[in-house]
Structure formats: C-alpha cells, structure tokens
Amino acid sequence: MGSQRLRALGWTEGHQKAFEILQEAAGADLIPALVTEAGDGGCSAESGVGALRATYGPNLLLSMAADPLRRPLTDDWIAVRRWPDGRATAEAILSRRVTLMRQEPSR
C-alpha cells in the first residue's frame, strides 16, 4: 500500500535510489514524504502511510541557517525520521520540483 501511495504522489525510481543512498548514509530508519505545507517550525507531508507533521531536524536546521532557501517547500520530497515517542523530524530534502533563483536587489 505504501509504495502505491507514494507513486500516486509522484515518487519515481530516481527518488527511490536517492532515498536509499541517504538512508544508508544516515544509518537511521527514514521514510520518504511529500511536503504539502511548510512553515518556520516544521512541515506537513504525505507519506506512504498517510499524513504527518514533522519539525525540522538538526542537520536541516543548520542548512537553513546557512541559506534560507534550503528550507523545505511545498512539493519537495523529504526524508522523515519517526521517533519512538510519536514525533517526526524532517531530516533532509530529497528533491525539489521547483527551481529557486536569487535576484539581486535593484539599485
């Protein structure tokens, strides 16, 4: 059921390969999810097992502090860690469907 749900959300073989590499490097049990709403403290997402709410994990927070454009946005695929106490944290952005561009301020 989970893989069919992910495919319906736009999950591809490419996403799966990238996710497997990330999961192996993280050494943690992660799940992929598609961001449906993002805010300053966390995001809502759809996963293979349903909707979830995740706060941002420490590595993602450090990345966002260095560059605010590195925050999850709607339609980004993210890797989520589910904790034994029921919490969830977004640990990394897997892929982005939109391209962000910086524009120099006009003078």
TIMI-2910 file (N, C-alpha, C, CB; in pm, 1 decimal, decimal comma, always signed):
<rs>
+----------+----------+----------+----------+----------+----------+----------+----------+----------+----------+----------+----------+------+
!      n_x !      n_y !      n_z !     ca_x !     ca_y !     ca_z !      c_x !      c_y !      c_z !     cb_x !     cb_y !     cb_z ! resn !
+----------+----------+----------+----------+----------+----------+----------+----------+----------+----------+----------+----------+------+
!    +82,4 !   -119,9 !     +0,0 !     +0,0 !     +0,0 !     +0,0 !    +86,3 !   +125,6 !     +0,0 !    -93,5 !     +0,2 !   +120,6 !  Met !
!   +190,0 !   +129,4 !    +78,6 !   +274,1 !   +247,5 !    +90,5 !   +338,9 !   +288,0 !    -39,8 !   +379,3 !   +224,3 !   +192,6 !  Gly !
!   +393,1 !   +190,3 !   -115,1 !   +461,4 !   +224,3 !   -239,0 !   +363,0 !   +272,6 !   -345,8 !   +539,6 !   +104,0 !   -290,3 !  Ser !
!   +241,7 !   +217,8 !   -348,3 !   +140,2 !   +265,1 !   -443,0 !   +101,5 !   +408,8 !   -410,8 !    +15,4 !   +173,7 !   -440,0 !  Gln !
!    +87,1 !   +437,1 !   -283,7 !    +51,6 !   +572,8 !   -241,5 !   +161,1 !   +671,3 !   -280,9 !    +27,5 !   +577,9 !    -89,3 !  Arg !
!   +288,4 !   +633,0 !   -259,4 !   +399,3 !   +720,1 !   -297,1 !   +400,9 !   +744,4 !   -447,8 !   +532,6 !   +659,4 !   -252,1 !  Leu !
!   +381,5 !   +639,0 !   -526,3 !   +378,7 !   +655,2 !   -672,0 !   +266,3 !   +749,8 !   -714,3 !   +361,7 !   +518,6 !   -741,0 !  Arg !
!   +152,5 !   +740,5 !   -648,0 !    +40,2 !   +830,4 !   -680,4 !    +75,8 !   +976,4 !   -651,0 !    -85,9 !   +790,0 !   -600,4 !  Ala !
!   +167,1 !   +996,7 !   -556,4 !   +211,7 !  +1132,6 !   -521,8 !   +323,4 !  +1182,6 !   -612,9 !   +259,0 !  +1136,6 !   -377,4 !  Leu !
!   +377,3 !  +1092,2 !   -699,7 !   +481,6 !  +1132,6 !   -792,7 !   +618,7 !  +1072,4 !   -764,5 !   +492,7 !  +1279,6 !   -791,9 !  Gly !
!   +624,8 !   +975,3 !   -674,5 !   +750,3 !   +907,5 !   -639,6 !   +799,4 !   +826,5 !   -759,3 !   +731,2 !   +815,3 !   -515,2 !  Trp !
!   +928,5 !   +839,7 !   -792,1 !   +986,2 !   +770,4 !   -907,6 !  +1100,9 !   +679,1 !   -864,6 !  +1035,6 !   +872,0 !  -1012,1 !  Thr !
!  +1152,5 !   +602,3 !   -959,7 !  +1269,0 !   +518,3 !   -933,7 !  +1389,0 !   +602,9 !   -893,8 !  +1302,6 !   +433,8 !  -1056,6 !  Glu !
!  +1403,0 !   +718,6 !   -956,7 !  +1511,7 !   +811,0 !   -922,5 !  +1503,4 !   +856,7 !   -777,7 !  +1509,1 !   +932,1 !  -1014,8 !  Gly !
!  +1381,7 !   +889,2 !   -734,3 !  +1362,7 !   +926,9 !   -593,2 !  +1403,0 !   +811,5 !   -502,1 !  +1215,3 !   +967,5 !   -566,2 !  His !
!  +1361,2 !   +690,2 !   -540,3 !  +1389,8 !   +572,6 !   -457,9 !  +1540,0 !   +550,1 !   -443,1 !  +1324,2 !   +448,2 !   -518,3 !  Gln !
!  +1614,0 !   +562,3 !   -552,5 !  +1759,2 !   +543,3 !   -547,5 !  +1825,2 !   +647,7 !   -457,9 !  +1819,0 !   +549,9 !   -688,6 !  Lys !
!  +1785,6 !   +773,8 !   -473,4 !  +1842,1 !   +880,5 !   -390,1 !  +1807,9 !   +857,7 !   -242,8 !  +1790,1 !  +1018,6 !   -436,2 !  Ala !
!  +1685,8 !   +813,2 !   -218,1 !  +1642,4 !   +788,3 !    -80,8 !  +1722,5 !   +675,0 !    -17,8 !  +1493,1 !   +755,5 !    -77,2 !  Phe !
!  +1745,7 !   +568,2 !    -92,9 !  +1822,3 !   +454,6 !    -40,1 !  +1964,4 !   +495,0 !     -3,5 !  +1825,6 !   +340,8 !   -142,0 !  Glu !
!  +2027,0 !   +579,2 !    -86,1 !  +2161,4 !   +628,3 !    -55,8 !  +2160,4 !   +711,7 !    +71,9 !  +2216,6 !   +711,2 !   -173,2 !  Ile !
!  +2062,8 !   +800,3 !    +84,0 !  +2052,2 !   +884,8 !   +203,4 !  +2026,6 !   +800,5 !   +328,1 !  +1940,0 !   +988,4 !   +186,0 !  Leu !
!  +1938,3 !   +705,1 !   +317,7 !  +1905,4 !   +621,8 !   +433,0 !  +2027,1 !   +541,9 !   +478,8 !  +1789,6 !   +527,2 !   +399,3 !  Gln !
!  +2102,2 !   +489,5 !   +384,0 !  +2222,7 !   +413,9 !   +419,6 !  +2325,0 !   +504,9 !   +488,1 !  +2284,8 !   +348,5 !   +293,8 !  Glu !
!  +2343,2 !   +625,4 !   +435,7 !  +2438,5 !   +719,7 !   +494,3 !  +2393,4 !   +764,7 !   +633,4 !  +2456,0 !   +841,5 !   +402,7 !  Ala !
!  +2262,8 !   +781,0 !   +651,1 !  +2210,3 !   +828,8 !   +779,8 !  +2215,4 !   +719,6 !   +885,4 !  +2066,5 !   +878,9 !   +763,8 !  Ala !
!  +2212,1 !   +595,5 !   +843,0 !  +2211,0 !   +485,9 !   +939,4 !  +2087,6 !   +488,3 !  +1027,1 !  +2334,5 !   +491,0 !  +1025,6 !  Gly !
!  +1979,2 !   +540,8 !   +973,5 !  +1855,3 !   +553,4 !  +1050,7 !  +1738,5 !   +504,2 !   +967,8 !  +1832,0 !   +699,5 !  +1095,4 !  Ala !
!  +1630,2 !   +474,3 !  +1034,8 !  +1508,6 !   +431,1 !   +967,5 !  +1430,4 !   +554,8 !   +926,5 !  +1423,0 !   +338,1 !  +1058,7 !  Asp !
!  +1438,5 !   +590,7 !   +800,0 !  +1371,9 !   +709,4 !   +747,0 !  +1258,7 !   +668,2 !   +655,2 !  +1471,5 !   +799,7 !   +672,3 !  Leu !
!  +1162,3 !   +758,8 !   +636,4 !  +1056,6 !   +736,2 !   +539,2 !  +1048,9 !   +857,4 !   +445,8 !   +919,7 !   +711,0 !   +610,1 !  Ile !
!  +1016,9 !   +835,2 !   +319,0 !  +1000,7 !   +947,5 !   +227,7 !   +862,1 !  +1009,9 !   +243,7 !  +1022,7 !   +902,4 !    +82,4 !  Pro !
!   +855,8 !  +1140,8 !   +222,2 !   +727,4 !  +1210,5 !   +230,8 !   +729,8 !  +1333,0 !   +139,4 !   +696,4 !  +1252,0 !   +377,8 !  Ala !
!   +613,3 !  +1370,3 !    +89,3 !   +597,8 !  +1486,5 !     +2,2 !   +540,1 !  +1600,8 !    +84,5 !   +506,5 !  +1454,0 !   -120,4 !  Leu !
!   +611,1 !  +1713,2 !    +88,2 !   +567,7 !  +1829,3 !   +167,1 !   +440,4 !  +1887,9 !   +106,7 !   +679,7 !  +1937,4 !   +173,4 !  Val !
!   +339,4 !  +1905,7 !   +190,1 !   +213,8 !  +1967,4 !   +146,3 !   +198,4 !  +2108,8 !   +200,0 !    +95,3 !  +1882,6 !   +190,4 !  Thr !
!   +269,3 !  +2140,2 !   +307,2 !   +267,3 !  +2274,0 !   +365,9 !   +393,2 !  +2290,2 !   +449,5 !   +138,4 !  +2297,3 !   +452,6 !  Glu !
!   +461,8 !  +2403,3 !   +433,8 !   +585,7 !  +2426,0 !   +509,2 !   +577,3 !  +2557,6 !   +584,2 !   +708,4 !  +2425,5 !   +415,3 !  Ala !
!   +632,7 !  +2557,8 !   +703,9 !   +635,1 !  +2678,0 !   +786,6 !   +770,1 !  +2692,9 !   +853,4 !   +523,7 !  +2674,3 !   +891,8 !  Gly !
!   +781,2 !  +2789,7 !   +942,8 !   +908,6 !  +2815,9 !  +1008,6 !   +952,9 !  +2701,6 !  +1100,1 !   +899,2 !  +2943,4 !  +1088,1 !  Asp !
!   +861,0 !  +2638,0 !  +1170,5 !   +899,2 !  +2536,7 !  +1268,0 !   +886,1 !  +2393,8 !  +1222,2 !   +819,7 !  +2553,7 !  +1387,7 !  Gly !
!   +826,3 !  +2372,9 !  +1104,6 !   +808,1 !  +2236,2 !  +1057,8 !   +721,7 !  +2233,5 !   +933,7 !   +746,4 !  +2149,8 !  +1166,7 !  Gly !
!   +680,5 !  +2111,9 !   +896,5 !   +602,2 !  +2097,9 !   +774,2 !   +501,1 !  +1985,0 !   +787,7 !   +694,0 !  +2072,8 !   +654,1 !  Cys !
!   +399,8 !  +1992,2 !   +704,8 !   +303,3 !  +1883,7 !   +690,3 !   +340,6 !  +1810,0 !   +562,6 !   +153,9 !  +1936,8 !   +686,1 !  Ser !
!   +321,6 !  +1678,4 !   +562,3 !   +361,5 !  +1599,8 !   +446,3 !   +274,6 !  +1475,7 !   +434,0 !   +509,4 !  +1560,7 !   +455,8 !  Ala !
!   +275,8 !  +1418,5 !   +314,0 !   +207,5 !  +1292,5 !   +285,8 !   +313,1 !  +1186,2 !   +263,9 !   +113,0 !  +1304,6 !   +161,8 !  Glu !
!   +298,1 !  +1075,3 !   +332,0 !   +392,5 !   +964,5 !   +318,9 !   +318,1 !   +841,0 !   +268,9 !   +463,5 !   +935,1 !   +454,6 !  Ser !
!   +388,8 !   +730,6 !   +258,0 !   +326,2 !   +606,6 !   +215,4 !   +225,1 !   +553,6 !   +314,6 !   +430,3 !   +503,5 !   +191,4 !  Gly !
!   +230,7 !   +602,2 !   +439,1 !   +137,9 !   +555,6 !   +543,1 !    +35,7 !   +661,9 !   +582,0 !   +215,4 !   +512,6 !   +666,4 !  Val !
!    +37,2 !   +776,0 !   +514,1 !    -60,7 !   +880,0 !   +542,5 !     +2,5 !  +1014,3 !   +573,3 !   -146,8 !   +838,4 !   +656,8 !  Gly !
!    -81,2 !  +1105,9 !   +620,6 !    -36,8 !  +1241,9 !   +651,5 !    +42,9 !  +1243,3 !   +781,1 !   -157,1 !  +1337,5 !   +661,7 !  Ala !
!   +140,0 !  +1337,0 !   +786,9 !   +217,8 !  +1353,3 !   +909,0 !   +259,8 !  +1498,2 !   +924,6 !   +340,8 !  +1261,4 !   +908,3 !  Leu !
!   +299,9 !  +1532,1 !  +1044,2 !   +353,7 !  +1664,8 !  +1076,1 !   +493,9 !  +1643,5 !  +1130,9 !   +262,2 !  +1742,8 !  +1179,7 !  Arg !
!   +592,5 !  +1714,9 !  +1077,9 !   +730,8 !  +1697,4 !  +1121,2 !   +794,0 !  +1831,9 !  +1154,3 !   +812,5 !  +1625,3 !  +1013,1 !  Ala !
!   +871,0 !  +1834,8 !  +1261,1 !   +956,2 !  +1950,1 !  +1287,9 !  +1085,1 !  +1929,9 !  +1209,5 !   +984,4 !  +1967,4 !  +1442,1 !  Thr !
!  +1169,9 !  +2032,9 !  +1203,3 !  +1294,4 !  +2020,9 !  +1128,7 !  +1402,6 !  +1961,7 !  +1218,2 !  +1338,6 !  +2158,1 !  +1073,5 !  Tyr !
!  +1475,3 !  +1862,7 !  +1165,1 !  +1584,7 !  +1800,3 !  +1237,4 !  +1706,2 !  +1892,3 !  +1242,0 !  +1621,6 !  +1666,8 !  +1173,2 !  Gly !
!  +1805,4 !  +1859,6 !  +1325,7 !  +1920,2 !  +1949,3 !  +1346,2 !  +2002,4 !  +1975,0 !  +1220,4 !  +2009,9 !  +1892,3 !  +1451,7 !  Pro !
!  +2026,3 !  +1874,7 !  +1137,7 !  +2105,2 !  +1898,2 !  +1016,2 !  +2032,7 !  +1989,4 !   +919,0 !  +2137,9 !  +1766,3 !   +947,8 !  Asn !
!  +1902,8 !  +1972,2 !   +908,7 !  +1823,9 !  +2058,1 !   +820,3 !  +1820,3 !  +2200,6 !   +875,2 !  +1680,1 !  +2002,8 !   +804,2 !  Leu !
!  +1808,7 !  +2215,8 !  +1007,0 !  +1810,8 !  +2349,6 !  +1067,5 !  +1943,9 !  +2420,4 !  +1041,9 !  +1785,0 !  +2340,1 !  +1218,7 !  Leu !
!  +2055,2 !  +2348,5 !  +1053,4 !  +2186,6 !  +2408,4 !  +1025,1 !  +2196,4 !  +2452,0 !   +880,0 !  +2299,4 !  +2309,4 !  +1057,6 !  Leu !
!  +2146,6 !  +2370,0 !   +790,1 !  +2147,7 !  +2403,2 !   +648,3 !  +2062,3 !  +2527,3 !   +621,6 !  +2097,1 !  +2284,3 !   +564,9 !  Ser !
!  +1946,2 !  +2535,0 !   +685,7 !  +1856,3 !  +2650,0 !   +668,5 !  +1917,4 !  +2776,5 !   +726,6 !  +1720,6 !  +2622,7 !   +734,4 !  Met !
!  +1992,9 !  +2763,9 !   +836,4 !  +2057,3 !  +2880,5 !   +896,7 !  +2163,1 !  +2937,5 !   +802,5 !  +2120,6 !  +2843,4 !  +1032,4 !  Ala !
!  +2232,9 !  +2849,8 !   +730,9 !  +2335,2 !  +2893,7 !   +636,9 !  +2273,4 !  +2955,2 !   +511,5 !  +2425,2 !  +2776,8 !   +598,9 !  Ala !
!  +2157,6 !  +2905,1 !   +470,3 !  +2091,7 !  +2953,9 !   +349,4 !  +1941,9 !  +2930,9 !   +361,5 !  +2148,0 !  +2883,9 !   +222,8 !  Asp !
!  +1864,5 !  +3037,2 !   +381,6 !  +1719,3 !  +3022,1 !   +400,0 !  +1647,8 !  +2953,0 !   +284,0 !  +1657,8 !  +3156,8 !   +420,8 !  Pro !
!  +1708,4 !  +2950,3 !   +165,0 !  +1646,5 !  +2882,3 !    +51,2 !  +1657,5 !  +2731,1 !    +62,2 !  +1709,9 !  +2928,8 !    -78,4 !  Leu !
!  +1728,3 !  +2681,3 !   +161,9 !  +1742,5 !  +2537,1 !   +182,6 !  +1632,6 !  +2479,5 !   +270,4 !  +1876,8 !  +2506,9 !   +244,0 !  Arg !
!  +1530,5 !  +2557,4 !   +299,9 !  +1418,9 !  +2506,7 !   +379,5 !  +1323,4 !  +2428,4 !   +290,5 !  +1344,5 !  +2622,5 !   +450,3 !  Arg !
!  +1257,5 !  +2328,9 !   +346,3 !  +1159,3 !  +2254,7 !   +266,5 !  +1046,4 !  +2345,4 !   +217,7 !  +1101,3 !  +2139,0 !   +348,3 !  Pro !
!  +1002,3 !  +2320,1 !    +96,9 !   +891,4 !  +2393,2 !    +37,0 !   +784,4 !  +2293,1 !     -6,5 !   +939,6 !  +2479,5 !    -83,7 !  Leu !
!   +664,5 !  +2341,7 !    -28,4 !   +557,3 !  +2257,0 !    -79,1 !   +604,1 !  +2188,3 !   -206,8 !   +428,4 !  +2339,7 !   -104,8 !  Thr !
!   +576,3 !  +2059,4 !   -217,5 !   +611,9 !  +1972,2 !   -329,6 !   +755,4 !  +1921,7 !   -325,8 !   +589,4 !  +2044,6 !   -457,9 !  Asp !
!   +831,1 !  +1950,4 !   -220,0 !   +962,7 !  +1888,8 !   -202,7 !   +944,3 !  +1749,3 !   -145,2 !  +1054,0 !  +1975,1 !   -110,5 !  Asp !
!  +1029,0 !  +1657,3 !   -186,5 !  +1035,9 !  +1525,9 !   -122,4 !  +1137,1 !  +1536,0 !     -9,1 !  +1075,5 !  +1412,6 !   -225,1 !  Trp !
!  +1100,1 !  +1487,4 !   +107,6 !  +1187,7 !  +1492,4 !   +224,1 !  +1204,0 !  +1353,6 !   +285,0 !  +1132,5 !  +1590,3 !   +328,6 !  Ile !
!  +1309,3 !  +1338,9 !   +363,1 !  +1330,5 !  +1216,9 !   +441,3 !  +1289,6 !  +1248,3 !   +584,7 !  +1480,8 !  +1167,1 !   +433,5 !  Ala !
!  +1201,6 !  +1164,5 !   +640,0 !  +1146,1 !  +1188,0 !   +773,6 !  +1187,9 !  +1073,7 !   +866,7 !   +990,2 !  +1200,5 !   +768,0 !  Val !
!  +1229,2 !  +1111,6 !   +987,0 !  +1259,1 !  +1012,1 !  +1091,1 !  +1142,3 !  +1008,8 !  +1188,0 !  +1393,4 !  +1045,0 !  +1166,1 !  Arg !
!  +1089,8 !   +890,1 !  +1212,2 !   +981,1 !   +871,9 !  +1309,8 !  +1044,6 !   +824,9 !  +1439,7 !   +872,1 !   +768,6 !  +1258,5 !  Arg !
!  +1013,7 !   +890,8 !  +1549,3 !  +1072,0 !   +862,3 !  +1679,4 !   +978,6 !   +772,7 !  +1760,9 !  +1101,3 !   +993,0 !  +1755,2 !  Trp !
!  +1034,3 !   +695,6 !  +1855,0 !   +951,5 !   +604,5 !  +1936,0 !   +838,2 !   +673,7 !  +2011,9 !  +1038,6 !   +532,2 !  +2034,5 !  Pro !
!   +856,7 !   +802,6 !  +2046,0 !   +752,2 !   +873,5 !  +2120,8 !   +644,9 !   +933,6 !  +2029,7 !   +814,8 !   +983,4 !  +2204,8 !  Asp !
!   +651,7 !   +903,0 !  +1899,0 !   +549,8 !   +950,7 !  +1806,0 !   +587,2 !  +1076,6 !  +1730,5 !   +424,5 !   +974,8 !  +1879,2 !  Gly !
!   +694,5 !  +1143,4 !  +1772,3 !   +736,5 !  +1264,3 !  +1699,5 !   +795,0 !  +1225,9 !  +1563,8 !   +840,5 !  +1345,4 !  +1782,1 !  Arg !
!   +802,4 !  +1323,6 !  +1475,5 !   +864,8 !  +1305,1 !  +1344,4 !   +950,0 !  +1427,6 !  +1315,3 !   +757,5 !  +1283,0 !  +1232,0 !  Ala !
!  +1067,4 !  +1405,1 !  +1256,1 !  +1153,9 !  +1515,9 !  +1217,2 !  +1192,0 !  +1502,0 !  +1070,4 !  +1280,4 !  +1521,1 !  +1306,2 !  Thr !
!  +1186,3 !  +1613,6 !   +998,0 !  +1233,1 !  +1618,0 !   +859,7 !  +1384,9 !  +1628,0 !   +865,7 !  +1169,5 !  +1739,0 !   +778,9 !  Ala !
!  +1453,9 !  +1529,6 !   +810,9 !  +1599,4 !  +1522,2 !   +822,5 !  +1672,6 !  +1577,4 !   +700,5 !  +1640,8 !  +1379,8 !   +845,0 !  Glu !
!  +1612,2 !  +1570,2 !   +582,6 !  +1679,2 !  +1616,4 !   +460,8 !  +1577,5 !  +1637,3 !   +350,0 !  +1787,1 !  +1515,8 !   +416,1 !  Ala !
!  +1613,6 !  +1721,7 !   +255,0 !  +1534,5 !  +1739,1 !   +133,4 !  +1590,6 !  +1642,5 !    +29,6 !  +1538,2 !  +1888,7 !    +81,6 !  Ile !
!  +1505,7 !  +1557,3 !    -24,4 !  +1549,2 !  +1459,7 !   -125,3 !  +1553,7 !  +1521,0 !   -264,1 !  +1456,6 !  +1338,5 !   -125,7 !  Leu !
!  +1448,4 !  +1588,2 !   -302,6 !  +1446,5 !  +1652,1 !   -434,1 !  +1347,0 !  +1766,3 !   -431,4 !  +1410,7 !  +1550,3 !   -546,1 !  Ser !
!  +1369,5 !  +1857,3 !   -520,6 !  +1286,7 !  +1976,9 !   -529,1 !  +1224,8 !  +1982,8 !   -666,7 !  +1368,9 !  +2104,9 !   -499,8 !  Arg !
!  +1094,2 !  +2006,4 !   -671,5 !  +1024,0 !  +2014,3 !   -800,8 !  +1032,1 !  +2152,6 !   -862,7 !   +878,5 !  +1975,4 !   -783,8 !  Arg !
!  +1065,7 !  +2252,6 !   -782,5 !  +1074,1 !  +2389,1 !   -833,9 !  +1217,7 !  +2437,4 !   -823,3 !   +978,2 !  +2484,2 !   -756,9 !  Val !
!  +1253,1 !  +2533,1 !   -906,4 !  +1385,8 !  +2592,9 !   -901,4 !  +1374,2 !  +2729,7 !   -838,1 !  +1449,4 !  +2602,1 !  -1042,6 !  Thr !
!  +1457,9 !  +2755,2 !   -739,4 !  +1460,4 !  +2884,5 !   -673,3 !  +1577,2 !  +2964,8 !   -730,1 !  +1472,3 !  +2868,8 !   -518,1 !  Leu !
!  +1553,2 !  +3092,7 !   -755,6 !  +1659,5 !  +3178,9 !   -806,5 !  +1668,1 !  +3301,0 !   -719,1 !  +1635,1 !  +3218,6 !   -954,1 !  Met !
!  +1790,0 !  +3341,4 !   -691,9 !  +1810,9 !  +3465,3 !   -617,2 !  +1812,5 !  +3580,9 !   -716,8 !  +1944,1 !  +3460,4 !   -534,0 !  Arg !
!  +1753,8 !  +3690,7 !   -674,8 !  +1755,8 !  +3808,7 !   -758,9 !  +1828,9 !  +3917,7 !   -682,3 !  +1611,4 !  +3853,5 !   -799,0 !  Gln !
!  +1923,7 !  +3979,0 !   -749,4 !  +1997,9 !  +4087,1 !   -686,7 !  +1903,5 !  +4206,8 !   -670,4 !  +2124,6 !  +4125,3 !   -771,2 !  Glu !
!  +1913,6 !  +4276,7 !   -556,1 !  +1828,3 !  +4393,8 !   -537,3 !  +1860,4 !  +4502,1 !   -641,8 !  +1845,7 !  +4450,3 !   -394,5 !  Pro !
!  +1758,3 !  +4566,3 !   -689,4 !  +1781,5 !  +4673,3 !   -787,5 !  +1829,9 !  +4796,9 !   -713,4 !  +1651,7 !  +4705,0 !   -869,8 !  Ser !
!  +1914,5 !  +4870,1 !   -778,4 !  +1974,5 !  +4990,2 !   -717,2 !  +1921,5 !  +5114,6 !   -777,3 !  +2123,7 !  +4989,0 !   -730,6 !  Arg !
+----------+----------+----------+----------+----------+----------+----------+----------+----------+----------+----------+----------+------+
</rs>
